[in-house]
Amino acid sequence: MKVTQIFVVPHMHWDREWYFSTEESQILLLNNMPEIMTMLEDHPDYPCYVLDGQTVIIEDYLSAHPEEAERFKKLVKDGRLIVGPWYTQTDEMAVGAESITRNLLYGLADSTRYGAPMKIGYVPDSFGQSAQMPMILNQFGIQRSMFWRGLSEQKGTSSNQFKWQSSDGSMVAVNQMPAGYATGKYLPTDPVELKARLDPLLAKFDHYSTTGQAVLPNGHDQMPIQQNIGAVIKVLNEIYPERHFELGRYEDVFPKIETDQELDTVTGEFLDGKNERVHRSIESTRMDLKIRNTRIENKLTNTLEPLATIANKLGFEYQHGIIELIWKELMKNHAHDSMGACCSDKVNREILARYRRAEERTDRLIEYYQRKVTEAVDIPNADEKLAIFNLLPTGENRVITAKVVTKLTNFTLETAGGERVSFEVVGQRQIDPGLIDRQIVAHGDYDPFFEYQIVLSRQLPAMGYEVLGVHAEAGKNELTSLDSKSRIENDFYQIEATHTGQLRVVDKLSGKIYQHVLDLEVQGDDGDEYDFSPLPDDYKLYAKDVAEKVEVRTETSSVISSMSIHYELPVPADLQAWQQLPRKRLVNIPVELNVVLSANTPIIKLNAKLNNQADDLRIRLIIPTELSNQMVTSDNQFGQIDRPVSDPANAIWQTEHWDERPDAIYPFLSYVGVMDGQQQVGVITNSSREYEALDDGQLKLAITLVRGVGVLGKANLVRRPGRPSGINAPTPDAQCHGWIELEYGIVYSAKVTLAQLAKDFLTPVITYNQIPNVAMHMNLPSQHLPSSYSLFSVSNSKLTLSTVKMSEQNQQIVARFYNQTKQAETISVQGLTIKNVLNLGETSVQMDRVVRPNSVITLELS
């Protein structure tokens, strides 16, 4: 439809960091913001200016100019400066559901302190759009969405204006930006130049528009305000008398979209690289950074927040302030370039520093709450204490690995009632006393401490704890005699290592045998920080064919069995070595695989370590499935998504001149799997979040472990022709040299859903050992707590718990659950009363307790 009304919207896209640093960006902001505010104040006819939909800009500016706060607030209240709804411009595909939720929660709260936030899900440069965004946006009262990347006709519409629906029925009106957010940057006033710029753009608007309206964003990355935009608009109206240009807001285009009954309705994610790149393989760039993000997100939502909530209900303060600081530190890394790690090395080092700060704060706050609760429990006659925290909402028998640090040479574990608790000592080491408490060394006590690693199996309270007494006993603790066998097993599996370092896994329940499990695929990478790019011959190496110096050791106790596999992987040293024939210039990558089976669980725990010494390569973990299903299921935010093994657009991408080849490389958050009704094979991750399904007759899951490249952006890649993404700048740190450690769970069983297994795996039992000596002293708490406690439990284990926290609004408990099954489920809570049903914004809504598939419910409990 011919576009006759065009709203020119002044804005700036503010990459807080990229190839330039956060500090450079902030200095530029100190220049740009006064010009923007002065323009708005001096020109009442200039309607508004959009601050890129993210409130971190406000922080960065007002931290240096706090005296400008009232001036800033007036412009926001008057609707002239447009702020929010995000804290940072989040990457939707690679971060967890709670991260996106907190980004909006804090962004809207920060915006509201100054005035009304923009109620548009505005993500102009995110590398793809999650299928769950309509639901998430609706739960924050947002009914509109604007984005650029990921749309193609494969989604079922040829328009940029449509309704986008998530599978639970939530819907937003969309104005996709068909030419991006920078189409109106630096517009000239010369009529000839201006017409040359606008003619192809207007043709694109006409091609995609359904309503006859369009948005022309007047801005670009870090672009200063265009002060003569009024003169430009005057010339535009003279050049194109059949069209009308005016300064406006993004909101102006939506009334027609919302009332048009003929618009297409589109479902699913937007991850097509036809007209703009989505960088499907970016989830493996700088894997050292990606691993930290996954680990911290899981610690925050699965451990810290539930633990802090339990402590709060027992009389200890819920530290809202520092938890918000942790989230915001993390979310500064969630902007699309930062999360992608497609940045200069200088910036990636700052991203790493933020992750380190966020994780250290998280770890120390977890330890603080454990200590407070443990110290408030009195175990009669105990020399020391061991507290065990189960942060799942079900009480169940769990295998516990704990450390007991003591000067006792022999000890027992007992309940508060005097019942002995059996355990096994599977490891021990001596510790210098100065590392425990330097005060005792200062007084001349040099007797060593001993750290015992113990294992036990115990029924634990739901969402709660049990504190055991550590009692001195005559004699000396002895290491459990560990059987060293050629295989390990539990009720679910029998596992043997091959002479080349892979596993032969027997699924005892089905009798199926899986060969070459945990093979490693190695391939040369001619790509950049945005994308993997294979060499033209697509040559691959496999550990089963080339592994050297393979060593295997097994240890078995009554509740845990482990197998350690060590070998060296010879690979070409760099890109040049990959390209030369024969490939002789090799370096050895040491590989350590530690496989653990615990009693009563169908999860094979894998800890993988690689010491990468090579350049320009990708290493992937191969999980054979012995299945032929052509659909792969993985989780996304508050739900799950089915994707085909091969993207059908592969047949047309070249003839249609797509910007990217649509390889079926996809993100996942917690799990990915293949099911056929009778069998289920899956991978749970606490590390990397990128997979591809490989089909050579029998499906295999390939999980990226590490990828090394040495340049930010490169042109003319095999799967991404044309210009470079980003800039051609060296990034030697992105080669990811050195040790990298990853943690997974492998599942070959259909007994329990992957969603529930993933929640169990990512919510480990945590323990705290209280001894008389500590490095940092605090006064003992005044509370007197029971030795065992449960905050609440749930009877419907088919729903997945997202997190438990204290409300941002009051002192009520908030528990969030989502449904990753195919049927609606009803939530039932024991131990606490459901006071209200809330939305993600933590305000009360009229909803029943039935949770539809791929939907989320938030409960206020009292």
Secondary structure as GFF3:
##gff-version 3
##sequence-region A 1 862
A	DSSP	beta_strand	5	10	.	.	.	ID=ss1
A	DSSP	alpha_helix	22	42	.	.	.	ID=ss2
A	DSSP	beta_strand	49	50	.	.	.	ID=ss3
A	DSSP	alpha_helix	56	62	.	.	.	ID=ss4
A	DSSP	three_ten_helix	66	68	.	.	.	ID=ss5
A	DSSP	alpha_helix	69	77	.	.	.	ID=ss6
A	DSSP	beta_strand	81	82	.	.	.	ID=ss7
A	DSSP	alpha_helix	97	112	.	.	.	ID=ss8
A	DSSP	beta_strand	121	123	.	.	.	ID=ss9
A	DSSP	alpha_helix	133	138	.	.	.	ID=ss10
A	DSSP	beta_strand	144	147	.	.	.	ID=ss11
A	DSSP	three_ten_helix	153	155	.	.	.	ID=ss12
A	DSSP	beta_strand	161	165	.	.	.	ID=ss13
A	DSSP	beta_strand	171	175	.	.	.	ID=ss14
A	DSSP	alpha_helix	191	208	.	.	.	ID=ss15
A	DSSP	beta_strand	213	218	.	.	.	ID=ss16
A	DSSP	alpha_helix	229	239	.	.	.	ID=ss17
A	DSSP	beta_strand	244	247	.	.	.	ID=ss18
A	DSSP	three_ten_helix	250	253	.	.	.	ID=ss19
A	DSSP	alpha_helix	254	259	.	.	.	ID=ss20
A	DSSP	beta_strand	265	267	.	.	.	ID=ss21
A	DSSP	three_ten_helix	282	284	.	.	.	ID=ss22
A	DSSP	alpha_helix	287	299	.	.	.	ID=ss23
A	DSSP	pi_helix	300	304	.	.	.	ID=ss24
A	DSSP	alpha_helix	305	313	.	.	.	ID=ss25
A	DSSP	alpha_helix	320	331	.	.	.	ID=ss26
A	DSSP	alpha_helix	336	340	.	.	.	ID=ss27
A	DSSP	alpha_helix	345	375	.	.	.	ID=ss28
A	DSSP	beta_strand	384	390	.	.	.	ID=ss29
A	DSSP	beta_strand	397	406	.	.	.	ID=ss30
A	DSSP	beta_strand	411	414	.	.	.	ID=ss31
A	DSSP	beta_strand	420	421	.	.	.	ID=ss32
A	DSSP	beta_strand	424	431	.	.	.	ID=ss33
A	DSSP	alpha_helix	433	436	.	.	.	ID=ss34
A	DSSP	alpha_helix	438	442	.	.	.	ID=ss35
A	DSSP	beta_strand	449	459	.	.	.	ID=ss36
A	DSSP	beta_strand	464	472	.	.	.	ID=ss37
A	DSSP	beta_strand	487	489	.	.	.	ID=ss38
A	DSSP	beta_strand	493	497	.	.	.	ID=ss39
A	DSSP	beta_strand	503	507	.	.	.	ID=ss40
A	DSSP	beta_strand	513	517	.	.	.	ID=ss41
A	DSSP	beta_strand	519	524	.	.	.	ID=ss42
A	DSSP	beta_strand	540	542	.	.	.	ID=ss43
A	DSSP	alpha_helix	543	546	.	.	.	ID=ss44
A	DSSP	beta_strand	548	556	.	.	.	ID=ss45
A	DSSP	beta_strand	560	572	.	.	.	ID=ss46
A	DSSP	alpha_helix	575	579	.	.	.	ID=ss47
A	DSSP	beta_strand	586	598	.	.	.	ID=ss48
A	DSSP	beta_strand	603	612	.	.	.	ID=ss49
A	DSSP	beta_strand	617	624	.	.	.	ID=ss50
A	DSSP	beta_strand	631	636	.	.	.	ID=ss51
A	DSSP	beta_strand	639	644	.	.	.	ID=ss52
A	DSSP	three_ten_helix	648	651	.	.	.	ID=ss53
A	DSSP	beta_strand	665	667	.	.	.	ID=ss54
A	DSSP	beta_strand	671	675	.	.	.	ID=ss55
A	DSSP	beta_strand	680	685	.	.	.	ID=ss56
A	DSSP	beta_strand	690	695	.	.	.	ID=ss57
A	DSSP	beta_strand	699	708	.	.	.	ID=ss58
A	DSSP	three_ten_helix	732	735	.	.	.	ID=ss59
A	DSSP	beta_strand	738	748	.	.	.	ID=ss60
A	DSSP	alpha_helix	754	761	.	.	.	ID=ss61
A	DSSP	beta_strand	766	770	.	.	.	ID=ss62
A	DSSP	beta_strand	788	790	.	.	.	ID=ss63
A	DSSP	beta_strand	793	794	.	.	.	ID=ss64
A	DSSP	beta_strand	799	806	.	.	.	ID=ss65
A	DSSP	beta_strand	813	819	.	.	.	ID=ss66
A	DSSP	beta_strand	825	826	.	.	.	ID=ss67
A	DSSP	beta_strand	829	830	.	.	.	ID=ss68
A	DSSP	beta_strand	834	838	.	.	.	ID=ss69
A	DSSP	beta_strand	850	851	.	.	.	ID=ss70
A	DSSP	beta_strand	856	861	.	.	.	ID=ss71
###
